Amino acid sequence: MKRLLVVDDEVRMLQLLKLYLEPHGFECITKTSGYEAINFLVDHEVDLVLLDIMMPEIDGWATAKLIRGFSNVPIIMLTARDQSSDMVKGLGIGADDYITKPFEEEILLARIHALLRRVSPPSKIEENGLIWDEGSHELTYNDEAINLTPKEFEMIGLLIHNKKTVFSREKLIESIWGLESNTEGRTVDSHIRNIRDKCRKAGFPIEDHLKTVWGLGYKWE
């Protein structure tokens, strides 16, 4: 189980983040100030820090800078500010990513998983004989390779890592292609169709796992 340190002066936000994250297998330790977070990190290990910027006494920027003085723990900044200069400042201090409030659960989860994958050994997930191997960038079923494009591989990996989470087409585009992409929803549908066809031809019962949630998007069961 991955351990997250969640830092925000608003108790309601801490409760909401715990509600979002704990059902997905994360242990959440919550702190209401930057000083509390720093004191905790001095003596304890965590896998990632979710750090609010707009806090009294010591803000998130100062907290991140102090954390970087003794730890390389991944940091995602959480803030209601959406100016690009704020993002540049946070990343320059040493934060690894930046999410603007309000955010959606599946995007927060995807960004956490993406950052953890970058700083952790490559992951491998097995599902009824289907193996998604990040290290070799291969998808196999019963030891036979299923040839996916890079985007198809990323998409099925995102869905498998976030089991039972529904991703809209827009969120899949944002997670796989990026915010600046001009990719359309039909491209997502095409990739999903290709993934299904390739897995079906390999003999994997893809219909039991890759589900369409009508009017919403796609999820992995």
Secondary structure as GFF3:
##gff-version 3
##sequence-region A 1 221
A	DSSP	beta_strand	2	7	.	.	.	ID=ss1
A	DSSP	alpha_helix	11	21	.	.	.	ID=ss2
A	DSSP	three_ten_helix	22	24	.	.	.	ID=ss3
A	DSSP	beta_strand	26	31	.	.	.	ID=ss4
A	DSSP	alpha_helix	34	43	.	.	.	ID=ss5
A	DSSP	beta_strand	48	52	.	.	.	ID=ss6
A	DSSP	alpha_helix	60	68	.	.	.	ID=ss7
A	DSSP	beta_strand	75	79	.	.	.	ID=ss8
A	DSSP	alpha_helix	84	93	.	.	.	ID=ss9
A	DSSP	beta_strand	97	100	.	.	.	ID=ss10
A	DSSP	alpha_helix	105	119	.	.	.	ID=ss11
A	DSSP	beta_strand	124	127	.	.	.	ID=ss12
A	DSSP	beta_strand	130	133	.	.	.	ID=ss13
A	DSSP	beta_strand	138	141	.	.	.	ID=ss14
A	DSSP	beta_strand	144	146	.	.	.	ID=ss15
A	DSSP	alpha_helix	150	161	.	.	.	ID=ss16
A	DSSP	alpha_helix	169	176	.	.	.	ID=ss17
A	DSSP	alpha_helix	185	201	.	.	.	ID=ss18
A	DSSP	three_ten_helix	206	208	.	.	.	ID=ss19
A	DSSP	beta_strand	210	213	.	.	.	ID=ss20
A	DSSP	beta_strand	217	220	.	.	.	ID=ss21
###
